[in-house]
């Protein structure tokens, strides 16, 4: 398959801030065409205007929004499932985890990425370089108190990615642990002071861009 150093079209979820925005900036700088989505319309529109991208605000857990995104990218080379929910904060122990909140977490962190994969697979299969990046977390495998709900959702996303890679040999599938980053989500979980000591999302995005460009075999990747 061709190398992804040439330009293509990428669909990035959770693209209004954090890693999603940093990756969008990196890809745009290399000449990629971008379709960006996030729930925060104002932030997303600003990002799209900066990057010359297409902005489609909405919630990835909404099937109608997933369909809109797929229609907006009939030719697609890269799907980045970056959008994520943390769940309730402060982070509850599993004994006290609200089950309704857990269901909503799974809808955003597991079901929505699968729905987007299903909706865009025809385009990704048609591309000579189709690829999927599913952003996971070390919470998928580590036993961190309070992170049970989020970690369970990311563990499910990792196994979904693992099976997808086996079922779609002509599409690259990478499930990526970006490590701790200085993002609003981490600040919500551990506090702004501790989050400030984490990695700059721009540095992580550069490593993710390198991954996409080098096109290794499908598999799990840790960026830090």
C-alpha positions, 0 to 999 in steps of 0.5 A: 500500500502507498505511504500516507505522507501524501495528502488525503482526507481525514475525519477527526472526532473530538477535534475542537481541542486537545489531541484532536485539534493538535492532530488536525493542525499537524495534518492540515500543515501537511496538506490534508483535507479535513472533516472535523467534528465535536460537540462544541460548535463555537470552538469547532468552527474556530478550529475549522476556520483556522485550518480551512477544514469542514466543521460538522458539529454534533454528538458522535453518539447520535446515529443521525450525526454519524450518517452526516459525517459519512456523507461529508467524506465519501472519499476517506483515507483516515478515520480518527476516533478521538472523541471521548467522555470521562464519565462522572467527576469526581471519578466514582468507585465501581461500587458507586458508579451510576449505571445510567452514566456508565451506559452513556459512557459506553455509547460515546466511547465504544458504540460511537466509534464502531458506528463511525467505522461501519459508516465509513468502511466502504470509503476506507476500503476503496482507498489505497491507504485506508486507516483507522486510529482509535484513541484508547488509554492506559486505563484500559489495562491499568487498575487505577482507582476511580477509572473503572468506568472509563477504563472499561470503555477503553478496554472494549475499544481496544478489543473492538480494534483488535478484531477489526484489524483481523477482519479488515486486512486491507485497512490499517487499524491502530489503537493508540495509547497517547499517555497522559496529556495536558487536556481539559479531560485530564484536568477534570479527572485529576485537577488542573495543577497535576494535568499541567505536568502532563505532555503537550498534546501537540507533541503527542499529535506529532508522534501520531502523525508520524505513525499515520505517515509510516503505516506500520502493520495494524496493532496497539501503539503507545506514543509515550 
